């Protein structure tokens, strides 16, 4: 059996995926980074949700994603963690 993902591991993976999606240099995003400050438009947000579905195997829309969940990398990671461990 595999170990459940920690919020910290989810945050790290999200930072990496967002950096790739937005073509940012490594280390430029932290868990405290506001997604709005990154200029995430609706198209990029949908792209991020698709990446999350592929990487973590969960549909955040079905788990009750809220505007608050999208406030920062940390809050998005918490939503993913909650979806993985209902």
Backbone atoms as SQL, in Angstrom:
CREATE TABLE atoms (id INTEGER PRIMARY KEY, chain TEXT, resi INTEGER, resn TEXT, atom TEXT, x REAL, y REAL, z REAL);
INSERT INTO atoms VALUES
  (1, 'A', 1, 'UNK', 'N', 0.843, -1.185, 0.000),
  (2, 'A', 1, 'UNK', 'CA', 0.000, 0.000, 0.000),
  (3, 'A', 1, 'UNK', 'C', 0.886, 1.245, 0.000),
  (4, 'A', 2, 'UNK', 'N', 0.515, 2.235, -0.802),
  (5, 'A', 2, 'UNK', 'CA', 1.310, 3.461, -0.869),
  (6, 'A', 2, 'UNK', 'C', 0.901, 4.409, 0.252),
  (7, 'A', 3, 'UNK', 'N', 1.858, 5.218, 0.661),
  (8, 'A', 3, 'UNK', 'CA', 1.611, 6.200, 1.708),
  (9, 'A', 3, 'UNK', 'C', 0.700, 7.306, 1.186),
  (10, 'A', 4, 'UNK', 'N', -0.226, 7.795, 2.006),
  (11, 'A', 4, 'UNK', 'CA', -1.056, 8.917, 1.551),
  (12, 'A', 4, 'UNK', 'C', -0.194, 10.168, 1.367),
  (13, 'A', 5, 'UNK', 'N', -0.553, 10.968, 0.383),
  (14, 'A', 5, 'UNK', 'CA', 0.186, 12.206, 0.134),
  (15, 'A', 5, 'UNK', 'C', -0.049, 13.199, 1.267),
  (16, 'A', 6, 'UNK', 'N', 1.014, 13.835, 1.704),
  (17, 'A', 6, 'UNK', 'CA', 0.881, 14.891, 2.708),
  (18, 'A', 6, 'UNK', 'C', 0.522, 16.197, 2.008),
  (19, 'A', 7, 'UNK', 'N', 0.004, 17.129, 2.772),
  (20, 'A', 7, 'UNK', 'CA', -0.298, 18.445, 2.202),
  (21, 'A', 7, 'UNK', 'C', 0.980, 19.087, 1.671),
  (22, 'A', 8, 'UNK', 'N', 2.086, 18.892, 2.371),
  (23, 'A', 8, 'UNK', 'CA', 3.359, 19.466, 1.936),
  (24, 'A', 8, 'UNK', 'C', 3.789, 18.900, 0.584),
  (25, 'A', 9, 'UNK', 'N', 3.617, 17.594, 0.397),
  (26, 'A', 9, 'UNK', 'CA', 3.974, 16.973, -0.886),
  (27, 'A', 9, 'UNK', 'C', 3.063, 17.484, -2.005),
  (28, 'A', 10, 'UNK', 'N', 1.789, 17.658, -1.690),
  (29, 'A', 10, 'UNK', 'CA', 0.844, 18.186, -2.668),
  (30, 'A', 10, 'UNK', 'C', 1.222, 19.626, -3.030),
  (31, 'A', 11, 'UNK', 'N', 1.564, 20.437, -2.031),
  (32, 'A', 11, 'UNK', 'CA', 1.965, 21.829, -2.272),
  (33, 'A', 11, 'UNK', 'C', 3.180, 21.882, -3.187),
  (34, 'A', 12, 'UNK', 'N', 4.160, 21.045, -2.914),
  (35, 'A', 12, 'UNK', 'CA', 5.379, 21.039, -3.722),
  (36, 'A', 12, 'UNK', 'C', 5.060, 20.667, -5.170),
  (37, 'A', 13, 'UNK', 'N', 4.254, 19.646, -5.357),
  (38, 'A', 13, 'UNK', 'CA', 3.904, 19.216, -6.715),
  (39, 'A', 13, 'UNK', 'C', 3.107, 20.295, -7.424),
  (40, 'A', 14, 'UNK', 'N', 2.173, 20.952, -6.705),
  (41, 'A', 14, 'UNK', 'CA', 1.392, 22.040, -7.302),
  (42, 'A', 14, 'UNK', 'C', 2.301, 23.177, -7.747),
  (43, 'A', 15, 'UNK', 'N', 3.247, 23.551, -6.903),
  (44, 'A', 15, 'UNK', 'CA', 4.184, 24.620, -7.269),
  (45, 'A', 15, 'UNK', 'C', 4.905, 24.264, -8.562),
  (46, 'A', 16, 'UNK', 'N', 5.365, 23.027, -8.658),
  (47, 'A', 16, 'UNK', 'CA', 6.075, 22.586, -9.859),
  (48, 'A', 16, 'UNK', 'C', 5.166, 22.618, -11.086),
  (49, 'A', 17, 'UNK', 'N', 3.939, 22.129, -10.940),
  (50, 'A', 17, 'UNK', 'CA', 3.006, 22.084, -12.071),
  (51, 'A', 17, 'UNK', 'C', 2.602, 23.489, -12.523),
  (52, 'A', 18, 'UNK', 'N', 2.388, 24.391, -11.579),
  (53, 'A', 18, 'UNK', 'CA', 2.004, 25.764, -11.930),
  (54, 'A', 18, 'UNK', 'C', 3.160, 26.478, -12.606),
  (55, 'A', 19, 'UNK', 'N', 4.373, 26.278, -12.104),
  (56, 'A', 19, 'UNK', 'CA', 5.554, 26.865, -12.739),
  (57, 'A', 19, 'UNK', 'C', 5.682, 26.402, -14.179),
  (58, 'A', 20, 'UNK', 'N', 5.441, 25.114, -14.409),
  (59, 'A', 20, 'UNK', 'CA', 5.501, 24.576, -15.766),
  (60, 'A', 20, 'UNK', 'C', 4.393, 25.176, -16.628),
  (61, 'A', 21, 'UNK', 'N', 3.184, 25.194, -16.109),
  (62, 'A', 21, 'UNK', 'CA', 2.030, 25.707, -16.843),
  (63, 'A', 21, 'UNK', 'C', 2.215, 27.167, -17.255),
  (64, 'A', 22, 'UNK', 'N', 2.818, 27.961, -16.366),
  (65, 'A', 22, 'UNK', 'CA', 2.975, 29.394, -16.622),
  (66, 'A', 22, 'UNK', 'C', 4.376, 29.753, -17.131),
  (67, 'A', 23, 'UNK', 'N', 5.189, 28.748, -17.394),
  (68, 'A', 23, 'UNK', 'CA', 6.558, 28.954, -17.877),
  (69, 'A', 23, 'UNK', 'C', 7.359, 29.872, -16.952),
  (70, 'A', 24, 'UNK', 'N', 7.294, 29.571, -15.651),
  (71, 'A', 24, 'UNK', 'CA', 8.037, 30.337, -14.651),
  (72, 'A', 24, 'UNK', 'C', 9.256, 29.540, -14.210),
  (73, 'A', 25, 'UNK', 'N', 10.256, 30.247, -13.689),
  (74, 'A', 25, 'UNK', 'CA', 11.468, 29.554, -13.263),
  (75, 'A', 25, 'UNK', 'C', 11.204, 28.765, -11.980),
  (76, 'A', 26, 'UNK', 'N', 11.970, 27.710, -11.797),
  (77, 'A', 26, 'UNK', 'CA', 11.851, 26.844, -10.633),
  (78, 'A', 26, 'UNK', 'C', 12.066, 27.650, -9.352),
  (79, 'A', 27, 'UNK', 'N', 11.235, 27.409, -8.372),
  (80, 'A', 27, 'UNK', 'CA', 11.353, 28.098, -7.090),
  (81, 'A', 27, 'UNK', 'C', 10.650, 29.438, -7.037),
  (82, 'A', 28, 'UNK', 'N', 9.992, 29.832, -8.113),
  (83, 'A', 28, 'UNK', 'CA', 9.341, 31.147, -8.137),
  (84, 'A', 28, 'UNK', 'C', 7.970, 31.147, -7.473),
  (85, 'A', 29, 'UNK', 'N', 7.445, 29.961, -7.172),
  (86, 'A', 29, 'UNK', 'CA', 6.137, 29.859, -6.535),
  (87, 'A', 29, 'UNK', 'C', 6.290, 29.117, -5.214),
  (88, 'A', 30, 'UNK', 'N', 5.636, 29.631, -4.174),
  (89, 'A', 30, 'UNK', 'CA', 5.640, 29.000, -2.857),
  (90, 'A', 30, 'UNK', 'C', 4.194, 28.678, -2.471),
  (91, 'A', 31, 'UNK', 'N', 4.003, 27.930, -1.394),
  (92, 'A', 31, 'UNK', 'CA', 2.638, 27.639, -0.961),
  (93, 'A', 31, 'UNK', 'C', 1.817, 28.898, -0.638),
  (94, 'A', 32, 'UNK', 'N', 2.474, 29.971, -0.286),
  (95, 'A', 32, 'UNK', 'CA', 1.775, 31.209, 0.037),
  (96, 'A', 32, 'UNK', 'C', 1.393, 32.024, -1.191),
  (97, 'A', 33, 'UNK', 'N', 1.892, 31.648, -2.341),
  (98, 'A', 33, 'UNK', 'CA', 1.637, 32.403, -3.563),
  (99, 'A', 33, 'UNK', 'C', 0.149, 32.425, -3.884),
  (100, 'A', 34, 'UNK', 'N', -0.355, 33.622, -4.118),
  (101, 'A', 34, 'UNK', 'CA', -1.744, 33.802, -4.527),
  (102, 'A', 34, 'UNK', 'C', -1.874, 33.448, -6.004),
  (103, 'A', 35, 'UNK', 'N', -2.859, 32.623, -6.332),
  (104, 'A', 35, 'UNK', 'CA', -3.059, 32.266, -7.737),
  (105, 'A', 35, 'UNK', 'C', -3.458, 33.487, -8.554),
  (106, 'A', 36, 'UNK', 'N', -4.183, 34.399, -7.939),
  (107, 'A', 36, 'UNK', 'CA', -4.586, 35.621, -8.634),
  (108, 'A', 36, 'UNK', 'C', -3.364, 36.463, -8.989),
  (109, 'A', 37, 'UNK', 'N', -2.371, 36.497, -8.111),
  (110, 'A', 37, 'UNK', 'CA', -1.164, 37.296, -8.374),
  (111, 'A', 37, 'UNK', 'C', -0.375, 36.760, -9.564),
  (112, 'A', 38, 'UNK', 'N', -0.636, 35.510, -9.933),
  (113, 'A', 38, 'UNK', 'CA', 0.062, 34.896, -11.062),
  (114, 'A', 38, 'UNK', 'C', -0.618, 35.197, -12.386),
  (115, 'A', 39, 'UNK', 'N', -1.759, 35.879, -12.329),
  (116, 'A', 39, 'UNK', 'CA', -2.482, 36.205, -13.547),
  (117, 'A', 39, 'UNK', 'C', -3.183, 34.998, -14.152),
  (118, 'A', 40, 'UNK', 'N', -3.633, 34.091, -13.303),
  (119, 'A', 40, 'UNK', 'CA', -4.326, 32.889, -13.782),
  (120, 'A', 40, 'UNK', 'C', -5.680, 33.290, -14.370),
  (121, 'A', 41, 'UNK', 'N', -5.794, 33.202, -15.689),
  (122, 'A', 41, 'UNK', 'CA', -7.084, 33.458, -16.315),
  (123, 'A', 41, 'UNK', 'C', -7.891, 32.159, -16.316),
  (124, 'A', 42, 'UNK', 'N', -9.114, 32.217, -16.815),
  (125, 'A', 42, 'UNK', 'CA', -9.991, 31.044, -16.750),
  (126, 'A', 42, 'UNK', 'C', -9.437, 29.870, -17.564),
  (127, 'A', 43, 'UNK', 'N', -8.806, 30.144, -18.680),
  (128, 'A', 43, 'UNK', 'CA', -8.245, 29.076, -19.499),
  (129, 'A', 43, 'UNK', 'C', -7.107, 28.361, -18.776),
  (130, 'A', 44, 'UNK', 'N', -6.242, 29.132, -18.167),
  (131, 'A', 44, 'UNK', 'CA', -5.130, 28.529, -17.422),
  (132, 'A', 44, 'UNK', 'C', -5.634, 27.790, -16.188),
  (133, 'A', 45, 'UNK', 'N', -6.681, 28.308, -15.567),
  (134, 'A', 45, 'UNK', 'CA', -7.258, 27.632, -14.413),
  (135, 'A', 45, 'UNK', 'C', -7.822, 26.272, -14.818),
  (136, 'A', 46, 'UNK', 'N', -8.522, 26.228, -15.937),
  (137, 'A', 46, 'UNK', 'CA', -9.049, 24.950, -16.437),
  (138, 'A', 46, 'UNK', 'C', -7.886, 24.003, -16.751),
  (139, 'A', 47, 'UNK', 'N', -6.839, 24.519, -17.348),
  (140, 'A', 47, 'UNK', 'CA', -5.655, 23.697, -17.636),
  (141, 'A', 47, 'UNK', 'C', -5.060, 23.142, -16.349),
  (142, 'A', 48, 'UNK', 'N', -5.008, 23.969, -15.308),
  (143, 'A', 48, 'UNK', 'CA', -4.492, 23.523, -14.020),
  (144, 'A', 48, 'UNK', 'C', -5.389, 22.432, -13.432),
  (145, 'A', 49, 'UNK', 'N', -6.700, 22.600, -13.536),
  (146, 'A', 49, 'UNK', 'CA', -7.618, 21.582, -13.022),
  (147, 'A', 49, 'UNK', 'C', -7.446, 20.255, -13.748),
  (148, 'A', 50, 'UNK', 'N', -7.182, 20.315, -15.046),
  (149, 'A', 50, 'UNK', 'CA', -6.935, 19.097, -15.817),
  (150, 'A', 50, 'UNK', 'C', -5.648, 18.424, -15.340),
  (151, 'A', 51, 'UNK', 'N', -4.613, 19.218, -15.103),
  (152, 'A', 51, 'UNK', 'CA', -3.348, 18.679, -14.593),
  (153, 'A', 51, 'UNK', 'C', -3.584, 18.026, -13.235),
  (154, 'A', 52, 'UNK', 'N', -4.352, 18.683, -12.373),
  (155, 'A', 52, 'UNK', 'CA', -4.639, 18.141, -11.043),
  (156, 'A', 52, 'UNK', 'C', -5.363, 16.798, -11.163),
  (157, 'A', 53, 'UNK', 'N', -6.329, 16.725, -12.064),
  (158, 'A', 53, 'UNK', 'CA', -7.044, 15.457, -12.268),
  (159, 'A', 53, 'UNK', 'C', -6.093, 14.351, -12.694),
  (160, 'A', 54, 'UNK', 'N', -5.168, 14.670, -13.601),
  (161, 'A', 54, 'UNK', 'CA', -4.223, 13.662, -14.090),
  (162, 'A', 54, 'UNK', 'C', -3.208, 13.263, -13.022),
  (163, 'A', 55, 'UNK', 'N', -2.646, 14.245, -12.349),
  (164, 'A', 55, 'UNK', 'CA', -1.575, 13.982, -11.385),
  (165, 'A', 55, 'UNK', 'C', -2.105, 13.310, -10.113),
  (166, 'A', 56, 'UNK', 'N', -3.227, 13.822, -9.598),
  (167, 'A', 56, 'UNK', 'CA', -3.729, 13.335, -8.313),
  (168, 'A', 56, 'UNK', 'C', -4.917, 12.377, -8.440),
  (169, 'A', 57, 'UNK', 'N', -5.461, 12.248, -9.650),
  (170, 'A', 57, 'UNK', 'CA', -6.567, 11.328, -9.850),
  (171, 'A', 57, 'UNK', 'C', -7.854, 11.739, -9.157),
  (172, 'A', 58, 'UNK', 'N', -8.113, 13.049, -9.090),
  (173, 'A', 58, 'UNK', 'CA', -9.313, 13.537, -8.432),
  (174, 'A', 58, 'UNK', 'C', -9.918, 14.691, -9.218),
  (175, 'A', 59, 'UNK', 'N', -11.213, 14.799, -9.175),
  (176, 'A', 59, 'UNK', 'CA', -11.907, 15.911, -9.818),
  (177, 'A', 59, 'UNK', 'C', -12.315, 16.907, -8.738),
  (178, 'A', 60, 'UNK', 'N', -11.629, 18.038, -8.708),
  (179, 'A', 60, 'UNK', 'CA', -11.928, 19.032, -7.677),
  (180, 'A', 60, 'UNK', 'C', -13.327, 19.615, -7.824),
  (181, 'A', 61, 'UNK', 'N', -13.823, 19.704, -9.041),
  (182, 'A', 61, 'UNK', 'CA', -15.166, 20.224, -9.254),
  (183, 'A', 61, 'UNK', 'C', -16.176, 19.355, -8.507),
  (184, 'A', 62, 'UNK', 'N', -15.980, 18.050, -8.551),
  (185, 'A', 62, 'UNK', 'CA', -16.893, 17.128, -7.881),
  (186, 'A', 62, 'UNK', 'C', -16.729, 17.124, -6.369),
  (187, 'A', 63, 'UNK', 'N', -15.584, 17.611, -5.866),
  (188, 'A', 63, 'UNK', 'CA', -15.354, 17.614, -4.420),
  (189, 'A', 63, 'UNK', 'C', -15.763, 18.927, -3.774),
  (190, 'A', 64, 'UNK', 'N', -16.339, 19.830, -4.540),
  (191, 'A', 64, 'UNK', 'CA', -16.815, 21.083, -3.952),
  (192, 'A', 64, 'UNK', 'C', -15.789, 22.196, -3.940),
  (193, 'A', 65, 'UNK', 'N', -15.073, 22.354, -5.022),
  (194, 'A', 65, 'UNK', 'CA', -14.094, 23.425, -5.150),
  (195, 'A', 65, 'UNK', 'C', -14.778, 24.778, -4.960),
  (196, 'A', 66, 'UNK', 'N', -14.189, 25.632, -4.147),
  (197, 'A', 66, 'UNK', 'CA', -14.755, 26.953, -3.880),
  (198, 'A', 66, 'UNK', 'C', -13.770, 28.037, -4.294),
  (199, 'A', 67, 'UNK', 'N', -14.256, 29.245, -4.314),
  (200, 'A', 67, 'UNK', 'CA', -13.384, 30.401, -4.617),
  (201, 'A', 67, 'UNK', 'C', -12.251, 30.490, -3.595),
  (202, 'A', 68, 'UNK', 'N', -12.570, 30.193, -2.340),
  (203, 'A', 68, 'UNK', 'CA', -11.565, 30.210, -1.271),
  (204, 'A', 68, 'UNK', 'C', -10.470, 29.166, -1.527),
  (205, 'A', 69, 'UNK', 'N', -10.848, 28.040, -2.120),
  (206, 'A', 69, 'UNK', 'CA', -9.879, 26.989, -2.433),
  (207, 'A', 69, 'UNK', 'C', -8.824, 27.478, -3.422),
  (208, 'A', 70, 'UNK', 'N', -9.178, 28.477, -4.210),
  (209, 'A', 70, 'UNK', 'CA', -8.277, 28.995, -5.239),
  (210, 'A', 70, 'UNK', 'C', -7.507, 30.241, -4.794),
  (211, 'A', 71, 'UNK', 'N', -7.544, 30.536, -3.510),
  (212, 'A', 71, 'UNK', 'CA', -6.874, 31.735, -3.010),
  (213, 'A', 71, 'UNK', 'C', -5.354, 31.630, -3.110),
  (214, 'A', 72, 'UNK', 'N', -4.815, 30.457, -2.819),
  (215, 'A', 72, 'UNK', 'CA', -3.360, 30.281, -2.838),
  (216, 'A', 72, 'UNK', 'C', -3.033, 28.832, -3.155),
  (217, 'A', 73, 'UNK', 'N', -1.764, 28.586, -3.371),
  (218, 'A', 73, 'UNK', 'CA', -1.312, 27.214, -3.590),
  (219, 'A', 73, 'UNK', 'C', -1.642, 26.380, -2.358),
  (220, 'A', 74, 'UNK', 'N', -1.424, 26.951, -1.173),
  (221, 'A', 74, 'UNK', 'CA', -1.695, 26.234, 0.083),
  (222, 'A', 74, 'UNK', 'C', -3.164, 25.835, 0.197),
  (223, 'A', 75, 'UNK', 'N', -4.085, 26.753, -0.111),
  (224, 'A', 75, 'UNK', 'CA', -5.511, 26.431, 0.013),
  (225, 'A', 75, 'UNK', 'C', -5.943, 25.427, -1.057),
  (226, 'A', 76, 'UNK', 'N', -5.352, 25.503, -2.232),
  (227, 'A', 76, 'UNK', 'CA', -5.656, 24.532, -3.281),
  (228, 'A', 76, 'UNK', 'C', -5.136, 23.149, -2.882),
  (229, 'A', 77, 'UNK', 'N', -3.957, 23.107, -2.299),
  (230, 'A', 77, 'UNK', 'CA', -3.400, 21.835, -1.819),
  (231, 'A', 77, 'UNK', 'C', -4.294, 21.229, -0.733),
  (232, 'A', 78, 'UNK', 'N', -4.822, 22.074, 0.142),
  (233, 'A', 78, 'UNK', 'CA', -5.727, 21.582, 1.193),
  (234, 'A', 78, 'UNK', 'C', -6.993, 20.990, 0.575),
  (235, 'A', 79, 'UNK', 'N', -7.511, 21.617, -0.470),
  (236, 'A', 79, 'UNK', 'CA', -8.703, 21.100, -1.155),
  (237, 'A', 79, 'UNK', 'C', -8.404, 19.754, -1.809),
  (238, 'A', 80, 'UNK', 'N', -7.236, 19.642, -2.419),
  (239, 'A', 80, 'UNK', 'CA', -6.831, 18.373, -3.037),
  (240, 'A', 80, 'UNK', 'C', -6.700, 17.295, -1.961),
  (241, 'A', 81, 'UNK', 'N', -6.035, 17.634, -0.872),
  (242, 'A', 81, 'UNK', 'CA', -5.828, 16.682, 0.230),
  (243, 'A', 81, 'UNK', 'C', -7.185, 16.221, 0.771),
  (244, 'A', 82, 'UNK', 'N', -8.111, 17.145, 0.960),
  (245, 'A', 82, 'UNK', 'CA', -9.443, 16.789, 1.455),
  (246, 'A', 82, 'UNK', 'C', -10.166, 15.889, 0.468),
  (247, 'A', 83, 'UNK', 'N', -9.995, 16.141, -0.811),
  (248, 'A', 83, 'UNK', 'CA', -10.617, 15.308, -1.840),
  (249, 'A', 83, 'UNK', 'C', -10.032, 13.921, -1.907),
  (250, 'A', 84, 'UNK', 'N', -8.741, 13.805, -1.592),
  (251, 'A', 84, 'UNK', 'CA', -8.086, 12.494, -1.599),
  (252, 'A', 84, 'UNK', 'C', -8.398, 11.687, -0.353),
  (253, 'A', 85, 'UNK', 'N', -8.725, 12.389, 0.740),
  (254, 'A', 85, 'UNK', 'CA', -8.992, 11.752, 2.020),
  (255, 'A', 85, 'UNK', 'C', -10.316, 12.228, 2.595),
  (256, 'A', 86, 'UNK', 'N', -11.422, 11.853, 1.940),
  (257, 'A', 86, 'UNK', 'CA', -12.740, 12.356, 2.399),
  (258, 'A', 86, 'UNK', 'C', -13.129, 11.820, 3.758);
